Structure formats: structure tokens, C-alpha cells
Amino acid sequence: MSYLTVAQSTNDADLQRRVMAACAQEGWNSAELGPTAFGKLAREDPAGAMLQIVWPVAIDNAAAYESALLAGNPAPGADPAVITDAAILAGVQAHWPADPV
């Protein structure tokens, strides 16, 4: 995997929308994550929240994204066989910013 792949995936509009959806859903539905400041941002401005978390999600899934590109997949960010919704959710949950102590 390369930095170029990570950069491409973070700028993939389909992947961004999927991450945004996961942020919004967690902000509304998670009793643990929703009440945080980031949860409030995810509810009020999912696009703003997505900008903070798309990088770590892309990094976590860079190998799958690059493999899809090398296989000729024209839209790896939109393909749930490349990056599953479960993988996106796991990345969003793992990298959800904690409130400052």
C-alpha cells in the first residue's frame, strides 16, 4: 500500500459518503459514542465529522482499496465487497475522538 492509495481513498466521494453515514448513525444511535462532542458534530454536521475520521478509516482499509484498484475496480469506495460496512463501522468506532478530559 502507498501514501498515494491512502490519499486517493480519502478523496473517494463514495467512501466519504459511507463514512459520513456511519458517523451520523453512531452519533444518533450509540449510547456510548453519541453523547460526546464528536457525537454532537456527527449529528449536526456529518460532513464535518467525516472529514476528521475518513483518514484513519482509509488507512485501516488501504490494502483492500489498493488491491481493488490493481484489479481494475473503477469504484472501490462504493463497493461493499472491497470495504465492507462492518469495516467502515469498526474504523469509525475505533477512531471516534474522545472528549478531552
Residue, then its C-alpha position, 0 to 999 in steps of 0.5 A: m500500500s502507498y501514501l498515494t492509495v491512502a490519499q486517493s481513498t480519502n478523496d473517494a466521494d463514495l467512501q466519504r459518503r459511507v463514512m459520513a453515514a456511519c458517523a451520523q448513525e453512531g452519533w444518533n444511535s450509540a449510547e456510548l459514542g453519541p453523547t460526546a462532542f464528536g457525537k454532537l458534530a456527527r449529528e449536526d454536521p456529518a460532513g464535518a465529522m467525516l472529514q476528521i475520521v475518513w483518514p484513519v478509516a482509509i488507512d485501516n482499509a488501504a490494502a483492500y482499496e489498493s488491491a481493488l484498484l490493481a484489479g481494475n475496480p473503477a469504484p472501490g469506495a462504493d463497493p461493499a465487497v472491497i470495504t465492507d460496512a462492518a469495516i467502515l463501522a469498526g474504523v469509525q468506532a475505533h477512531w471516534p475522538a474522545d472528549p478531552v478530559 
